[in-house]
Every structure is written in C-alpha cells, then in structure tokens.
C-alpha cells in the first residue's frame, strides 16, 4: 500500500491496458482510492468488484468535471482513445475523441489542481520517413494514420501544458501491447494477442500482416511496470515531457509462430495481409529507449519465448476456470 493519500481516476479503465493498470493501481493504493471510469461498465468481475466505477464519456465535460470535483483526484490516467485500425474507419470521430478528450483532461487537471496526469502515446507517432531501426527518442515524425497524427499532436500539447501551466504530465510511447486478461481494441499489433487464443483453440490463424513484418512489442507486465515506474519517479528525473520511447522486443508473425510451436507443434498460420499491413510498414521495427533507461531506470523483463510461455499458461488457466 502506498504511503500517500492519492486518489486516482483511470479513464478508459475497461480497455486492454486500462483493465490491468487499474488493478495494479488498486493493489498499490487500495481499491477505494482508484476509480475506474469508462463509457460502459466493466465485464470482468475482478475489475468490477475491486473498487468504484463511474460511467464517463471523456467528451462530456460536465460529467467529467463533476467527477473530478467529487473525488478530488490527485492523479488522472487518461487512456481512452480510438486506436489505429479502428480510427481509419472513422477518422474524424477518432480525431475528436483522441484530441478533445485529452484537452478536457488537461484543462480539468489545471483548473482543479490535479498533481499528475498520465497519457499514453504510441509508436504510431512515427511514419514512413522515420528511421525504422533503433528509432531514436528525437527524430523525424510523419505519421500517416489519424491515430498517429492525434498522438503526435497530443505529445506536443502535453509538453505545452507542462511548460505553460506547470502540469506534471507524463507519457510513454507504447509498442504493441500483449496481454491475456483483456482483448485489444482495434490496433495494428492486435494479431500478437489473437494468435495465442487461436493456437489454444486449435484453429488455423489468419494473420493480417505478412510473415516477415517486424514490429516492436511488449508484454503487459512490462508495460504496467514501465507506467508505474515513470509515474513514481521524482519529477527532477523526467527530462522528456512529450513522451518517452519504450522498447522491449521486436518480432515478426513468423517468429511468434515459431515460439508458439515450441508448445503447440501443430499450430498452423496463413497470411492474408490487409490494410493494416500498410500501417505496419510505416512503423519502426525496433526502438531506442536509452533515454528512459537513463532517466528512470527502465528495463524490460520479458523476451518473446518467456512471454509465450506465460501467455499460454495463463490463458489455459483462464479457460479451465471458465469451464469448471
């Protein structure tokens, strides 16, 4: 239990990252001190029963403002967003949700003196002209998805609010996130979650990326650790106020398939690249996160084979519990 009297709001708490981050925060700060918020109630009993939930649309400033006034939050984790592949189907709504939602949170944090705000960015901020190998912290960015454009703009606004309003905003550029507790919500890296489910179901997996498409990825326990380590680091150690590069591993569909076959030898995959292939081709293949390592000691714990073993083990446990 943390020794601070923090009260924390997690917006987008029912998503892939939010559902696990909310539980991790409740372990640290106590269930009653971490409010989960989303547009619909949580489906998972653990999230639903471990602390308070509030139904919130981040675009509704009245409801959001009332909520912040009611609980006197000291920290806000703003995770609600339309992701890359989903955003391309409705780009103007994705822009509106991603940008107006961020402004609403930043403005409320300044008005109501919230101590710290966390907002996630993504490798989607990079684009076709960005160096693809060991992509540096500071480099050319020309994102070509509405998700990436909104994340790049959001990074600039986060730094602006830090400089102009002294708001302690912190951010990480996540690679693809892989976890077993919740399904992802429309991202280009989602295949690396779905593939484990199909392998355990004994189904042939149809991959929407080509077999040799390398992308930076991260196992959820590492993503949670990075997020909490960043938020708990002293402000003096935070030199990046737009968003930190964050890396762990890079692999292709062919390599994750080989890793799964060490456990499920007859697993089959076919490749049918779609529009998401073009998005993936514009993103980095590996990330230089040396600034995060230097500033606040970032170090990932999982490689591909360690992640595969843990994913399959926990998915089997979940399936056994559901059928018991």
C-alpha angles and dihedrals in degrees: 000000000000117000093226126091092232122159112200134199120201111195112198090025095157096059128098095273097027097056093056097037091052091054092047091051091048090054089054102039104023127265095264093054096057116069117199114211131185142137091262132030120266117271095201115085094215092058093040096049102039099071148338123316128200125189106231137167105203089215090061102085094182095057092040093049092048090051094051091047092049098052101028092223118208094191134030125195106197108196103149112120145134106248131226106272095035091047093058090062092057107015099169093052090046090053091048096049095042097045105031090044091054093047091050091054096044093048093048091048091054094043095047097035098242106184100218138013127195120200123172123227126186147218083258088086087077123078147184094300095049116103104261099205118069090348105212127234092247114037145120113304123193106158115192101195126075087237092055093043091051092047092050091049090046091054090055092049093049090054090045092055090048092051099039102033103023088237111164098230118168130187145177129204099227122207117213109313122220124193140149103218099070136017118246122252113234108310131145092241094052093106089077090065099039092049092068092052092050091047092055091045089055091239129139108252118228107209120205091204128065119260096254099046106128119202134168111256139179135196114238097244088059091047091052092048092049092049095049093042090053093047093047095047116107112262090240089065094056107094096161116070100170101054137307123240109241126193140174114151141345125211143153129236087256091057096046088049090054090049092052092047089062084071102024106031097184096052111135131203134185126193123229107160114203135176091306089068090069091051092049092048090061095053130085121272094209136010133226104217097167093125092059090047091051098042102045107001102259113186125161120223103199134071125185099274094044090050093048093052092049094044094051093044094052095042089053090051091050092049092048091051092050093052096042 
